[in-house]
Amino acid sequence: METIKAIMTRRSIRNYTTKQVSKPQVKKLLEAAMNAPSACNQQAWQFIVVSDRDILNAITKIHSYAQMLKTASCAIVVCGDIKAEQCKDYWVQDCSAATQNILLAAHALGLGAVWLGVYPRMERLKDLQKLLGLPKKVMPLSIISIGYPKDKVKSVKRYSAKKVHYEKW
Ligand SMILES: Cc1cc2nc3c(=O)[nH]c(=O)nc-3n(C[C@H](O)[C@H](O)[C@H](O)COP(=O)(O)O)c2cc1C
């Protein structure tokens, strides 16, 4: 899919068919994630791929806005690895770029995905660290719910000239 078209037609997908996402597809998503830009090119990220139904269901108990995981084929948890940071405090931007790359790659592959926010909701973050056995310095920023889209979600245009300023405010 052409890049601009992918960006303009991506939507959050929360309803999935029962078709399973394959391992090579997940690998492609992870490759897209790790090709994201990062501060100092530090790549201080770690990814947890979750396909286990019990774990996916357990996440829905931690995160009330993640109920679609009950029917998702899998999820990728994008984490910042604080210990691996060279440019301090940039892990949030780095992991956000990786998350967006996964969303766009999923869309380009004909999959459906949605970004589920974790950081900076610290209670959610701590519960997820515990559930997934993450070290203390590995901070989950987002969970991406992934599956085959059940229905087509229309693209939207959000461009607003009022939000653009040239040279100065
Ligand atoms: C930081 C962040 C956190 C989000 N958290 C959730 C969430 O917890 N649950 C959910 O269903 N969608 C979540 N979303 C998806 C947004 O609701 C969605 O992107 C927004 O409504 C725009 O719709 P679109 O993605 O279809 O363009 C999140 C998106 C971002 C960027």
The ligand as an SDF file (V2000), in Angstrom:
LIG
                    3D

 31 33  0  0  0  0  0  0  0  0999 V2000
   -2.1220    7.2870   23.4580 C   0  0  0  0  0  0  0  0  0  0  0  0
   -3.3760    6.6100   22.9480 C   0  0  0  0  0  0  0  0  0  0  0  0
   -4.1190    5.8350   23.8130 C   0  0  0  0  0  0  0  0  0  0  0  0
   -5.2520    5.1620   23.3590 C   0  0  0  0  0  0  0  0  0  0  0  0
   -5.9240    4.3180   24.2050 N   0  0  0  0  0  0  0  0  0  0  0  0
   -6.9990    3.6410   23.7570 C   0  0  0  0  0  0  0  0  0  0  0  0
   -7.6460    2.7000   24.6030 C   0  0  0  0  0  0  0  0  0  0  0  0
   -7.2620    2.4920   25.7470 O   0  0  0  0  0  0  0  0  0  0  0  0
   -8.7150    2.0120   24.1010 N   0  0  0  0  0  0  0  0  0  0  0  0
   -9.1780    2.2070   22.8210 C   0  0  0  0  0  0  0  0  0  0  0  0
  -10.1370    1.5500   22.4250 O   0  0  0  0  0  0  0  0  0  0  0  0
   -8.5660    3.0940   21.9890 N   0  0  0  0  0  0  0  0  0  0  0  0
   -7.4880    3.7970   22.4200 C   0  0  0  0  0  0  0  0  0  0  0  0
   -6.8210    4.6650   21.5810 N   0  0  0  0  0  0  0  0  0  0  0  0
   -7.3090    4.8570   20.1840 C   0  0  0  0  0  0  0  0  0  0  0  0
   -8.0370    6.1880   20.0180 C   0  0  0  0  0  0  0  0  0  0  0  0
   -9.3000    6.1230   20.6660 O   0  0  0  0  0  0  0  0  0  0  0  0
   -8.1990    6.4690   18.5080 C   0  0  0  0  0  0  0  0  0  0  0  0
   -6.9340    6.5560   17.9140 O   0  0  0  0  0  0  0  0  0  0  0  0
   -8.9600    7.7790   18.2700 C   0  0  0  0  0  0  0  0  0  0  0  0
  -10.3000    7.6820   18.7030 O   0  0  0  0  0  0  0  0  0  0  0  0
   -8.9830    8.1620   16.7870 C   0  0  0  0  0  0  0  0  0  0  0  0
   -9.5720    7.1350   15.9970 O   0  0  0  0  0  0  0  0  0  0  0  0
   -8.7750    6.4040   14.8210 P   0  0  0  0  0  0  0  0  0  0  0  0
   -7.5640    5.7230   15.4080 O   0  0  0  0  0  0  0  0  0  0  0  0
   -9.7620    5.4070   14.2430 O   0  0  0  0  0  0  0  0  0  0  0  0
   -8.3600    7.4140   13.8060 O   0  0  0  0  0  0  0  0  0  0  0  0
   -5.6860    5.3290   22.0010 C   0  0  0  0  0  0  0  0  0  0  0  0
   -4.9160    6.1230   21.1410 C   0  0  0  0  0  0  0  0  0  0  0  0
   -3.7680    6.7450   21.5960 C   0  0  0  0  0  0  0  0  0  0  0  0
   -2.9270    7.5540   20.6250 C   0  0  0  0  0  0  0  0  0  0  0  0
  1  2  1  0
  2  3  1  0
  2 30  2  0
  3  4  2  0
  4  5  1  0
  4 28  1  0
  5  6  2  0
  6  7  1  0
  6 13  1  0
  7  8  2  0
  7  9  1  0
  9 10  1  0
 10 11  2  0
 10 12  1  0
 12 13  2  0
 13 14  1  0
 14 15  1  0
 14 28  1  0
 15 16  1  0
 16 17  1  0
 16 18  1  0
 18 19  1  0
 18 20  1  0
 20 21  1  0
 20 22  1  0
 22 23  1  0
 23 24  1  0
 24 25  2  0
 24 26  1  0
 24 27  1  0
 28 29  2  0
 29 30  1  0
 30 31  1  0
M  END
$$$$
